[in-house]
């Protein structure tokens, strides 16, 4: 389950469900949006668990993202506990911390996005990560997802970033309904 009370998660879910547009600014609109998320969160099968990553290239055919990028995204997820790898809204592969409900990875089309600890942002940008893509003018991670999101550059360093994100975003307070220990 994702923690929809985290404003950063609200931006990500809004991006996944509505595209590159900001989360509603007014308190009333934001409250309505969070209410809708809570209602969706309570529906069975909204967040499918992919389970073990199959070697077949058609694994999770029908999910969002180009097949090569989808395969790469799930390969990165292999360094995480299996319960971190989920499919949001039946179509968007994502990494969600099982203890805190923080979303820290997302696949979209010909790009995949990682939320990484702020102390790794400079390293990631030096390694080729971006916060916008001139090929796709609608993608601006700072605007659409948050200050700590990048467009991943498909490099070996990403494994370290994903592990660090898992550790960092697991150190926050648990989401309501989440286990009380980090297990």
JOJO-V814806 format. One record per residue. N is the residue number from 0. RES is the residue in one letter. PSI is psi in whole degrees, 0 to 359 (999 if undefined). NEAR is the number of other C-alpha atoms within 12 Angstrom. D_LAST is the distance of its C-alpha to the last C-alpha in whole Angstrom. Layout:
BEGIN
n: (N N)
res: (RES RES)
psi: (PSI PSI)
near: (NEAR NEAR)
d_last: (D_LAST D_LAST)
END
This chain:
BEGIN
n: (0 1 2 3 4 5 6 7 8 9 10 11 12 13 14 15 16 17 18 19 20 21 22 23 24 25 26 27 28 29 30 31 32 33 34 35 36 37 38 39 40 41 42 43 44 45 46 47 48 49 50 51 52 53 54 55 56 57 58 59 60 61 62 63 64 65 66 67 68 69 70 71 72 73 74 75 76 77 78 79 80 81 82 83 84 85 86 87 88 89 90 91 92 93 94 95 96 97 98 99 100 101 102 103 104 105 106 107 108 109 110 111 112 113 114 115 116 117 118 119 120 121 122 123 124 125 126 127 128 129 130 131 132 133 134 135 136 137 138 139 140 141 142 143 144 145 146 147 148 149 150 151 152 153 154 155 156 157 158 159 160 161 162 163 164 165 166 167 168 169 170 171 172 173 174 175 176 177 178 179 180 181 182)
res: (X X X X X X X X X X X X X X X X X X X X X X X X X X X X X X X X X X X X X X X X X X X X X X X X X X X X X X X X X X X X X X X X X X X X X X X X X X X X X X X X X X X X X X X X X X X X X X X X X X X X X X X X X X X X X X X X X X X X X X X X X X X X X X X X X X X X X X X X X X X X X X X X X X X X X X X X X X X X X X X X X X X X X X X X X X X X X X X X X X X X X X X)
psi: (146 154 102 358 350 117 323 323 324 318 317 313 320 317 315 321 336 354 195 83 150 155 143 136 323 151 319 313 318 318 319 318 314 322 318 317 318 318 316 320 333 350 137 148 13 317 101 143 122 338 204 146 117 148 344 138 341 14 126 40 137 343 164 161 150 142 320 321 324 316 317 318 313 328 317 321 347 340 357 159 144 328 352 336 112 169 113 135 31 6 341 108 138 160 125 129 126 340 316 341 14 130 128 12 147 137 136 110 240 25 155 146 140 135 118 157 140 328 349 355 313 319 317 317 323 327 359 357 156 164 354 162 117 340 334 91 344 349 114 102 324 317 314 331 324 165 334 20 145 160 116 143 4 61 167 331 340 327 317 318 318 316 316 320 317 313 313 313 355 352 2 172 147 155 154 134 356 159 149 352 164 1 999)
near: (40 41 33 33 27 24 25 30 38 36 36 45 41 29 31 34 24 17 21 25 23 30 31 20 15 11 11 12 14 21 19 17 28 26 17 19 29 21 14 22 24 16 15 13 17 21 27 27 28 29 19 21 27 15 13 15 19 18 26 31 21 16 29 29 30 24 25 24 28 38 30 31 45 42 28 37 39 25 25 33 27 23 27 42 41 40 37 36 27 24 27 39 46 48 48 43 41 38 31 34 40 41 49 47 48 47 41 36 24 25 35 42 49 49 44 41 28 21 16 26 28 19 21 33 25 16 20 21 32 30 34 29 22 11 11 16 13 20 31 28 37 28 25 34 38 35 24 36 40 44 41 42 29 28 20 17 22 36 27 22 41 44 29 26 35 37 26 24 36 31 20 22 23 26 28 18 17 21 17 15 15 20 10)
d_last: (16 17 18 22 22 22 25 24 23 26 28 26 26 30 31 29 31 34 35 35 36 35 33 36 37 38 36 37 36 33 32 34 32 28 30 30 27 25 28 27 23 24 26 24 24 24 21 21 18 20 18 19 22 25 28 31 32 32 28 28 31 32 29 30 31 34 33 33 31 28 28 27 25 23 23 22 19 18 17 14 11 13 12 13 17 19 22 23 26 27 28 26 24 21 18 15 12 10 9 12 14 16 19 19 21 24 27 30 34 35 32 28 27 24 23 22 22 25 26 26 28 31 30 29 33 35 33 34 32 34 34 36 38 42 42 40 41 39 36 35 32 32 34 32 29 28 29 26 27 29 30 29 32 30 30 28 27 25 22 21 22 19 16 18 17 14 13 15 15 11 12 14 14 12 14 16 14 11 8 8 5 4 0)
END
